[in-house]
Amino acid sequence: MSDFNLTAFLSFVLATTFSPGPNNISSASMGVLHGYRKTLKYLGGIATGFVIIMLLCGWISTILLQTFPAFEMVLRFIGAGYILWLAYETLRANYTFKEGRQVLLGFKSGFLLQVLNPKVIIYGLSLYSTFLAPVTQRPAYLILSAVFLATVAFCSISTWTLFGSTIRTHLQKPGIQQFVNLVLSLLLVYSAIELSGLLKAI
């Protein structure tokens, strides 16, 4: 991409990372049952797996864009379509999680959750083939971007872990849940529109 829209990029990353999903829901559940300290190994596994997946996605995107440079515009629209789908799913998301006798998960479980999670892989490929395409050919920037994304993810799962009880109590109220989901969805829609470049074409 010739230019980098920081606002659209951050909107996509924050809305996607902090919305309810396997990482956040499982972290909140374990936070309620076992506390933050005991959940840290699980969170560390998630963050480590996240870094590795982001690096792999960046590498794959580099090869793809170098081999088929004209494919960039197609990737923009594919990425925009994916983000719009995420916006729809976020609008319908709920914040319920089980409080039964859930076993305390460790580093390996958190790591495998990332490696085997297709949504994380699609997220990474969408980012590195569109918003972050300029950094994929610079190893240092690629590593820094992967660490940044993993740090945001760690902040998200830590927030869900620390405030699991609050999330369970307040975000399950229909009015609050709908408001939060709407805000996150609108951020994603904005990111999709900016990524597609349709506004600039009008």
ChimeraX attribute file (.defattr): number of C-alpha atoms within 10 A of each C-alpha:
attribute: neighborCount
match mode: 1-to-1
recipient: residues
	/A:1	14
	/A:2	5
	/A:3	7
	/A:4	14
	/A:5	13
	/A:6	10
	/A:7	13
	/A:8	19
	/A:9	20
	/A:10	15
	/A:11	20
	/A:12	26
	/A:13	19
	/A:14	17
	/A:15	21
	/A:16	21
	/A:17	22
	/A:18	18
	/A:19	25
	/A:20	22
	/A:21	16
	/A:22	13
	/A:23	25
	/A:24	25
	/A:25	22
	/A:26	22
	/A:27	31
	/A:28	33
	/A:29	23
	/A:30	28
	/A:31	25
	/A:32	20
	/A:33	21
	/A:34	16
	/A:35	16
	/A:36	21
	/A:37	12
	/A:38	15
	/A:39	25
	/A:40	21
	/A:41	19
	/A:42	25
	/A:43	29
	/A:44	18
	/A:45	21
	/A:46	27
	/A:47	26
	/A:48	22
	/A:49	22
	/A:50	28
	/A:51	22
	/A:52	18
	/A:53	23
	/A:54	25
	/A:55	22
	/A:56	17
	/A:57	23
	/A:58	28
	/A:59	18
	/A:60	16
	/A:61	23
	/A:62	21
	/A:63	13
	/A:64	14
	/A:65	19
	/A:66	12
	/A:67	10
	/A:68	10
	/A:69	11
	/A:70	10
	/A:71	13
	/A:72	17
	/A:73	16
	/A:74	12
	/A:75	18
	/A:76	22
	/A:77	18
	/A:78	17
	/A:79	24
	/A:80	24
	/A:81	17
	/A:82	17
	/A:83	25
	/A:84	20
	/A:85	16
	/A:86	22
	/A:87	28
	/A:88	17
	/A:89	15
	/A:90	24
	/A:91	20
	/A:92	13
	/A:93	16
	/A:94	19
	/A:95	19
	/A:96	15
	/A:97	16
	/A:98	13
	/A:99	11
	/A:100	8
	/A:101	8
	/A:102	12
	/A:103	9
	/A:104	14
	/A:105	19
	/A:106	17
	/A:107	19
	/A:108	15
	/A:109	15
	/A:110	25
	/A:111	21
	/A:112	15
	/A:113	19
	/A:114	23
	/A:115	16
	/A:116	12
	/A:117	13
	/A:118	11
	/A:119	12
	/A:120	20
	/A:121	18
	/A:122	13
	/A:123	21
	/A:124	23
	/A:125	24
	/A:126	23
	/A:127	21
	/A:128	26
	/A:129	27
	/A:130	25
	/A:131	22
	/A:132	21
	/A:133	21
	/A:134	17
	/A:135	18
	/A:136	23
	/A:137	16
	/A:138	10
	/A:139	13
	/A:140	10
	/A:141	14
	/A:142	21
	/A:143	18
	/A:144	14
	/A:145	20
	/A:146	22
	/A:147	19
	/A:148	13
	/A:149	20
	/A:150	22
	/A:151	16
	/A:152	17
	/A:153	24
	/A:154	22
	/A:155	16
	/A:156	20
	/A:157	29
	/A:158	20
	/A:159	18
	/A:160	28
	/A:161	28
	/A:162	20
	/A:163	17
	/A:164	26
	/A:165	16
	/A:166	13
	/A:167	20
	/A:168	17
	/A:169	12
	/A:170	13
	/A:171	19
	/A:172	15
	/A:173	13
	/A:174	10
	/A:175	10
	/A:176	12
	/A:177	18
	/A:178	18
	/A:179	13
	/A:180	15
	/A:181	23
	/A:182	17
	/A:183	15
	/A:184	22
	/A:185	27
	/A:186	18
	/A:187	22
	/A:188	30
	/A:189	23
	/A:190	19
	/A:191	26
	/A:192	28
	/A:193	18
	/A:194	18
	/A:195	27
	/A:196	20
	/A:197	14
	/A:198	11
	/A:199	9
	/A:200	8
	/A:201	6
	/A:202	5
